[in-house]
Amino acid sequence: MRIFISIIAALMLCTLSACSKTNINHHELTVTKVHRMMENKQLTSEELVNYYLARITKIDDQGPQLNAVVQLNENALKRAQELDAIYKKSGKVGPLHGIPVLLKDNIDTIDGMANTAGSWALKNHYPKNDAFLVQQLKNAGAIILGKTNLSEWANFRSTSSSSGWSGLWGQSKNPYDLTTSPCGSSAGSGVAIAADLALLAVGTETDGSVTCPSAINGIVGIKPTLGTISRDGIIPIAHSQDTAGPMARTVTDAVLLLDALTAVDNSDHGALSTTTDYISHLKIGGIKGKRIGVARNLMGYHGQLDAVFEQAIADLQAQGGIIVDATNFTNTDAWGDAEFEVLLYEFKQGLNAYLADTGDNIPKSLAALIAFNLANADKEMLYFKQEIFEMAQAKGALTDERYRAALLLAKKSTQDEGIDALLAEHQLDLIIAPTTGPAWKTDWINGDHYLGAASSAAAISGYPHITVPMGYVHGLPVGLSMFSGKLQEGKLIEVAYDYEQSTLHRKSPEL
């Protein structure tokens, strides 16, 4: 795989020193700065794409070998040149004009890249169409730069898996400590943005797969309200929780990407329309007057993390936030088992539907995938098995009463009796908690060592969740989670942006 990347990159690259006609520092640019430089004729999209291609080769492939970007779009430079020509003639085609974006390798694109879910079974799966969200990105002027590694099958194959490992692409590495986990399942997206291998990345989340790798890699991640971003063309786990989400180094860039991704797809059952102008919520002073609940029963699993979180509470209060302490969930035990039951049922149904529309020589069902993995155990099951696949295969149809009862319980316990209840009881604007603990050591034998996380309530309910850099524990980034009710992204953006700008916690990894 790494040879594949190197060959393509060698055909497309300039050197880092020759990527621009100027001596401008390209490191950790933002969308706004790129567009200002384009306006001042200091930078072209072609130069920017060349910079990232060179950096991917130097940092991701030849240097620390982060193994984050696993496929490159061989048409990226050509598209950059086309966009530069358009810009000279008529200006930007959209808000992401000329901006390189990476896609998690479970999102359909027709840019000559397979959509693999990290599995050898889908190594030659070339989609017929762009996912709806990919078309949205292209309409906004973005350039699909490549695809990123993930926890295989979005971490829904084994109960003892290692985040960021896939049979096809191998293990992605945390840029802050190469021996620690990048979390997942959007592992490569988190690593790539942290290491400045692109400006923006798109991850996907069922429960924590955007927010956890964002927090652990020291970047911003947004898990939006379910249905506001189309699920078309994304290899599914569960339609009642799956969503794509933006990952970026700043709140502003994450919100710009969210704005480009959000659109109603009439073919996506359950699509939601929102009139929220996300960008208008990027304003200083957004914390002042907000009633902020502290979910203390979503912490307490790491003493040093808790200390960093206490400082975050103090910072929010200093910025005018009204802290309402100990606004705890009372039914966390109820939703966990129900959620897993729902995911097993919906995974089987959704994956079978997705695979049915793939090309020749691709397994056409979950049962066929299980057989493929058994036949290719030397590549696919080196470290862990496929217990979750087998549990899902044993489930029946979505008409089963057991599924319907589990879905009702999961939604009720996280919506009416969960987030909505806390917001109403304490008259809150949002709830906060540590996103997850600092990164643990990568362990292919025993799997991930999660201590705790704040993702499930927002994930199961389908409500929005933003994580922003909160500080460090032993040099490893940790994140602050903010979540609220349905379609309340605006409030979360206001607090996240104001908190980010007042603290500026994020530091680049020393690669």
C-alpha positions in Angstrom: 0.0 0.0 0.0 2.7 2.5 0.9 4.5 1.7 -2.4 1.3 2.5 -4.2 1.1 5.9 -2.5 4.8 6.7 -3.2 4.5 5.9 -6.9 1.5 8.1 -7.5 3.0 10.9 -5.3 6.3 10.8 -7.2 4.5 11.4 -10.5 2.6 14.4 -9.0 5.0 16.1 -6.6 7.1 19.2 -6.5 9.6 19.4 -3.6 8.5 21.2 -0.5 10.8 24.1 -1.3 9.4 24.4 -4.8 5.7 24.1 -4.1 5.2 27.8 -4.3 6.7 30.7 -6.1 6.9 32.5 -2.8 8.6 31.9 0.5 5.3 31.8 2.4 5.0 29.2 5.1 2.3 26.7 4.1 2.3 24.9 7.5 -1.1 24.6 9.2 -3.0 27.0 7.0 -6.7 27.7 7.4 -9.4 28.0 4.7 -9.7 31.7 5.4 -6.0 32.3 5.1 -5.7 30.2 1.9 -8.5 32.2 0.3 -6.9 35.5 1.4 -3.5 34.3 -0.1 -5.3 33.4 -3.4 -6.8 36.8 -3.5 -3.4 38.4 -3.0 -1.9 36.1 -5.6 0.4 34.5 -3.1 -0.9 31.0 -3.5 -2.7 28.8 -6.0 -4.6 25.7 -5.5 -2.1 23.7 -7.5 0.7 24.9 -5.2 -1.4 23.9 -2.1 -2.1 20.4 -3.5 1.6 20.0 -4.3 2.5 21.0 -0.8 0.2 18.4 0.8 1.3 15.7 -1.6 4.9 16.3 -0.7 4.1 16.4 3.0 2.2 13.1 2.8 5.2 11.5 1.2 7.6 13.0 3.7 5.6 12.6 6.9 3.1 9.9 6.3 5.1 7.5 4.1 8.8 8.0 4.4 9.2 9.7 7.8 7.3 8.7 11.0 5.1 6.5 8.7 1.8 7.6 10.3 -0.1 5.6 7.8 -3.0 8.0 7.7 -3.5 8.7 4.0 -3.9 5.3 2.2 -5.0 6.4 -1.3 -4.4 9.5 -3.4 -6.6 11.0 -6.0 -4.5 10.9 -9.2 -6.7 13.7 -10.6 -6.2 16.1 -7.7 -3.6 18.3 -9.4 -5.6 18.4 -12.6 -8.6 19.6 -10.7 -6.5 22.2 -8.8 -5.3 23.6 -12.2 -8.9 23.8 -13.4 -10.0 25.6 -10.3 -7.1 28.0 -10.6 -8.1 28.8 -14.2 -11.7 29.4 -13.1 -10.5 31.6 -10.2 -8.6 33.9 -12.5 -11.6 34.2 -14.8 -14.5 34.5 -12.4 -13.5 34.0 -8.8 -14.4 31.2 -6.4 -16.9 28.5 -7.4 -17.8 28.0 -3.7 -16.8 28.4 -0.1 -14.2 25.6 -0.3 -12.7 26.7 -3.6 -9.4 24.9 -4.2 -9.3 23.4 -0.7 -7.9 19.8 -0.4 -10.2 17.5 1.6 -9.5 13.9 2.7 -12.3 11.3 2.9 -12.5 8.4 5.3 -12.2 5.1 3.4 -15.8 4.2 3.8 -17.2 7.0 1.7 -18.0 6.5 -2.0 -16.1 8.6 -4.5 -15.5 8.2 -8.3 -12.1 9.7 -8.2 -10.3 6.4 -9.1 -10.1 5.3 -5.5 -11.7 2.2 -4.0 -14.1 2.3 -1.1 -12.7 -0.5 1.1 -13.7 0.0 4.8 -10.2 -1.2 5.3 -11.0 -4.8 4.2 -9.3 -7.0 1.6 -12.8 -8.0 0.6 -13.4 -4.5 -0.9 -9.9 -3.9 -2.2 -11.3 -3.6 -5.7 -14.6 -2.0 -4.9 -14.8 1.1 -7.1 -18.2 2.9 -6.6 -20.3 3.9 -9.6 -21.2 7.3 -8.1 -20.0 9.9 -5.7 -21.7 9.9 -2.3 -24.1 12.8 -2.0 -21.8 14.5 0.5 -18.8 14.2 -1.9 -20.9 15.9 -4.6 -21.6 18.6 -2.1 -17.9 19.1 -1.5 -17.2 19.3 -5.2 -20.0 21.8 -5.7 -18.4 23.9 -3.0 -15.1 23.9 -4.9 -13.2 21.3 -2.7 -10.6 19.0 -4.1 -10.8 15.3 -3.0 -7.1 14.8 -2.2 -7.3 11.2 -1.0 -8.7 8.7 1.4 -7.7 7.9 5.0 -7.3 4.7 7.0 -9.9 3.6 9.5 -10.6 1.0 12.1 -11.7 -1.8 9.8 -15.5 -1.8 9.1 -15.6 1.3 11.3 -14.7 -0.8 14.3 -17.6 -3.1 14.0 -16.1 -6.4 13.4 -14.5 -7.6 16.7 -14.9 -7.0 20.4 -11.1 -6.9 20.8 -10.1 -4.7 17.8 -7.4 -2.1 17.8 -8.5 1.4 16.7 -6.9 2.6 13.5 -5.9 -0.9 12.3 -7.4 -2.4 9.1 -6.4 -5.6 7.4 -5.9 -3.9 4.1 -4.0 -0.8 5.2 -2.4 -1.6 8.6 -2.1 0.5 11.7 -2.4 4.3 11.8 -0.2 6.0 14.4 -0.8 8.8 16.8 1.4 11.8 15.8 1.8 12.9 19.4 3.2 9.5 20.4 3.7 6.8 17.7 3.2 4.0 20.3 -0.2 5.2 21.3 -3.7 4.7 19.7 -5.1 7.3 17.3 -8.6 6.2 18.4 -11.2 5.4 15.8 -12.9 4.6 13.7 -12.0 7.8 11.8 -8.4 7.3 12.8 -6.6 8.3 9.6 -8.7 11.4 9.3 -7.8 12.5 12.8 -4.1 11.7 12.4 -3.9 13.4 8.9 -5.4 16.7 10.1 -3.3 16.8 13.3 -0.1 16.2 11.2 -1.2 18.8 8.6 -1.5 16.4 5.7 -4.6 18.3 4.5 -6.7 21.2 5.6 -9.9 19.3 6.2 -11.1 15.7 6.5 -14.5 14.0 6.6 -15.0 11.3 9.2 -18.1 9.2 10.0 -19.6 8.4 13.4 -22.0 5.8 14.8 -20.8 6.3 18.4 -17.6 8.3 19.0 -15.9 7.7 15.7 -15.5 11.4 14.9 -15.2 12.8 18.4 -12.8 10.3 19.9 -10.0 10.5 17.2 -10.5 14.3 17.1 -9.9 14.6 20.8 -7.0 12.2 21.0 -5.3 13.8 18.0 -5.9 17.3 19.3 -8.3 18.7 16.7 -11.9 19.8 16.4 -14.6 17.3 15.5 -18.3 17.8 14.9 -20.9 15.1 15.0 -24.0 16.8 13.7 -27.7 16.2 14.2 -28.6 12.9 12.6 -30.0 13.4 9.1 -28.5 16.8 8.4 -25.7 15.3 6.3 -26.7 12.6 3.8 -25.8 9.0 4.6 -25.9 8.1 0.9 -22.7 6.3 -0.3 -21.3 5.6 3.2 -20.7 2.0 4.1 -23.2 1.7 7.0 -23.3 0.4 10.5 -26.7 1.7 11.7 -29.0 4.1 10.0 -30.4 5.2 13.3 -27.0 6.6 14.4 -24.7 6.9 11.4 -23.6 10.3 10.2 -20.6 11.9 8.5 -18.8 14.8 10.3 -16.1 17.4 9.8 -12.6 17.2 11.3 -10.3 20.2 11.3 -7.6 22.0 13.3 -9.9 25.0 14.1 -13.6 25.4 14.9 -13.9 27.8 12.0 -12.6 25.3 9.5 -14.8 22.6 10.9 -17.9 24.8 10.7 -17.0 25.8 7.1 -16.8 22.1 6.2 -20.0 21.4 8.1 -21.8 24.1 6.2 -20.7 22.6 2.8 -21.7 19.1 3.8 -25.2 20.0 5.1 -27.9 19.6 2.5 -31.2 17.7 2.2 -30.8 14.5 0.2 -34.4 13.5 -0.7 -33.2 9.9 -1.3 -32.0 9.5 2.2 -34.8 8.3 4.4 -34.8 10.4 7.6 -33.1 13.4 6.1 -33.6 16.6 8.1 -33.7 20.2 6.8 -32.1 22.9 8.9 -32.1 26.6 8.4 -29.2 27.2 10.8 -26.6 29.5 9.4 -23.6 27.7 11.1 -21.1 30.4 10.1 -23.0 33.2 11.7 -22.4 31.5 15.1 -18.6 31.9 14.9 -18.4 34.9 17.2 -16.5 36.0 20.2 -18.6 36.2 23.4 -20.6 33.1 22.5 -20.1 31.7 26.0 -21.5 34.6 27.9 -24.9 33.9 29.5 -25.0 30.3 28.4 -26.2 27.8 31.0 -23.7 24.9 30.9 -24.4 21.6 32.6 -21.6 19.5 33.9 -22.2 15.7 33.5 -20.0 14.5 36.3 -21.0 10.9 35.8 -19.3 11.0 32.4 -15.9 11.6 34.1 -14.0 10.2 37.0 -12.0 7.5 35.1 -8.7 9.4 35.0 -7.5 11.8 37.6 -5.3 14.0 35.5 -8.0 14.3 32.8 -10.4 15.4 35.5 -8.0 18.1 36.6 -7.7 19.5 33.0 -11.5 19.4 32.8 -11.9 21.4 36.0 -9.7 24.1 34.5 -12.0 24.0 31.4 -15.0 24.6 33.7 -13.2 27.6 35.3 -12.3 29.0 31.9 -15.9 28.7 30.7 -17.1 30.5 33.9 -14.4 33.2 33.4 -15.9 33.8 29.9 -19.3 34.4 31.3 -20.7 30.9 31.2 -23.2 30.0 34.0 -22.1 26.6 35.3 -24.7 24.2 36.6 -22.9 21.4 38.3 -23.7 17.7 38.6 -26.4 17.6 35.9 -26.0 13.9 35.7 -27.6 11.3 33.5 -29.5 8.7 35.6 -30.0 6.0 33.1 -26.7 5.3 31.4 -27.0 1.6 32.1 -30.2 1.4 30.1 -29.0 2.7 26.8 -25.7 0.7 26.3 -27.1 -2.8 25.8 -30.1 -1.4 23.8 -27.8 0.5 21.5 -25.6 -2.6 20.8 -28.7 -4.7 20.0 -29.9 -2.0 17.6 -26.5 -1.8 15.9 -26.3 -5.5 15.3 -29.8 -5.6 13.6 -29.2 -2.5 11.5 -25.7 -3.4 10.5 -26.8 -6.7 8.9 -29.7 -5.0 7.1 -27.8 -1.9 6.0 -24.6 -3.7 4.9 -26.5 -6.3 2.9 -28.3 -3.5 1.0 -25.0 -1.7 0.4 -23.1 -4.8 -0.8 -25.9 -5.8 -3.1 -25.1 -2.8 -5.4 -21.4 -3.4 -5.7 -19.5 -4.7 -8.7 -18.2 -8.1 -9.7 -16.1 -10.2 -7.3 -17.2 -8.3 -4.2 -19.0 -10.2 -1.4 -22.7 -9.5 -1.7 -23.7 -10.1 1.9 -22.5 -10.1 5.5 -22.6 -13.9 5.4 -20.3 -13.8 2.3 -17.9 -11.4 4.2 -17.7 -13.8 7.1 -16.8 -16.6 4.7 -14.2 -14.3 3.0 -12.5 -13.5 6.3 -12.3 -17.1 7.3 -10.8 -18.0 3.9 -8.3 -15.0 4.2 -7.6 -15.3 7.9 -3.8 -14.9 7.3 -4.5 -11.3 6.2 -7.8 -10.4 7.9 -7.6 -12.1 11.3 -4.0 -11.8 12.3 -4.9 -10.2 15.7 -8.6 -10.4 16.3 -11.6 -12.3 14.9 -15.1 -11.3 13.7 -17.4 -11.9 16.7 -19.5 -8.8 16.0 -20.0 -9.9 12.4 -21.2 -13.3 13.6 -23.5 -11.8 16.2 -25.1 -9.5 13.6 -25.5 -12.3 11.1 -27.5 -14.2 13.7 -30.1 -11.4 13.9 -33.4 -11.4 12.1 -35.2 -8.6 10.3 -36.0 -5.1 11.4 -39.5 -6.2 12.0 -38.4 -8.3 15.0 -40.0 -7.1 18.2 -36.7 -7.4 20.0 -35.1 -4.9 17.6 -38.1 -2.5 17.9 -38.1 -2.6 21.6 -34.3 -2.0 21.8 -34.6 1.0 19.4 -37.4 2.5 21.4 -35.5 2.1 24.7 -32.2 3.5 23.2 -33.9 6.6 21.9 -36.2 7.2 24.9 -33.3 6.9 27.4 -31.0 9.3 25.6 -33.6 11.8 24.2 -36.8 12.2 26.4 -35.2 10.8 29.6 -31.7 11.8 28.7 -30.4 15.0 27.1 -33.8 16.6 26.6 -34.7 15.9 30.3 -31.5 17.5 31.6 -31.8 20.5 29.3 -35.3 21.1 30.5 -34.9 20.4 34.2 -31.9 22.7 34.6 -32.8 25.2 31.8 -29.5 24.4 30.1 -28.1 25.5 26.7 -25.6 22.6 26.6 -23.9 19.9 28.6 -20.2 19.3 28.9 -17.8 16.4 29.8 -14.3 15.2 28.9 -14.5 13.7 25.5 -12.4 10.7 26.4 -9.1 9.9 28.2 -5.6 10.4 26.8 -4.4 7.9 24.2 -3.6 4.4 25.4 -0.8 2.2 24.1 -1.7 0.5 20.8 -2.3 -3.2 21.6 -3.0 -5.7 18.8 -3.3 -8.6 21.3 -5.8 -7.2 23.9 -7.4 -4.5 21.8 -8.3 -1.0 22.9 -8.1 0.2 26.5 -11.0 2.6 26.7 -11.4 4.1 30.2 -14.5 6.2 29.3 -16.1 8.6 26.9 -18.9 11.2 26.6 -20.0 10.2 23.1 -22.9 7.8 23.6 -25.7 10.1 24.7 -25.4 12.4 21.7 -24.7 9.4 19.3 -27.7 7.3 20.3 -30.1 10.3 20.5 -28.9 11.6 17.2 -28.1 15.0 18.7 -25.1 17.3 17.9 -21.8 16.9 19.7 -18.6 19.0 19.3 -15.2 18.3 20.8 -12.5 21.0 21.0 -8.9 20.7 22.3 -8.9 21.1 26.1 -5.3 20.6 27.1 -2.8 17.8 27.6 -2.1 14.9 29.9 1.6 13.7 29.7 1.9 15.5 26.4 -1.2 13.7 24.9 -4.1 15.9 23.8 -7.5 15.6 25.5 -10.8 17.2 24.4 -13.8 19.0 25.8 -17.2 17.6 24.7 -20.2 19.8 24.3 -23.6 18.5 23.3 -27.2 19.7 23.3 -30.6 19.0 21.8 -31.7 18.3 18.3 -30.5 20.9 15.7 -28.8 23.0 18.4 -25.5 23.2 16.5 -25.6 27.0 16.7 -25.3 27.1 20.5 -22.5 24.6 20.5 -20.6 26.4 17.8 -20.8 29.7 19.7 -19.4 28.1 22.9 -16.8 26.0 21.1 -15.5 28.9 19.1 -15.3 31.3 22.0 -13.7 28.7 24.2 -11.1 27.9 21.5 -10.3 31.5 20.9 -9.9 32.3 24.6 -7.7 29.3 25.4 -5.8 28.3 22.2 -4.8 25.0 23.7 -3.9 23.2 20.5 -0.2 22.6 19.8 1.2 20.9 16.7 2.7 17.5 17.2 6.5 17.4 17.0 7.0 15.0 14.1 
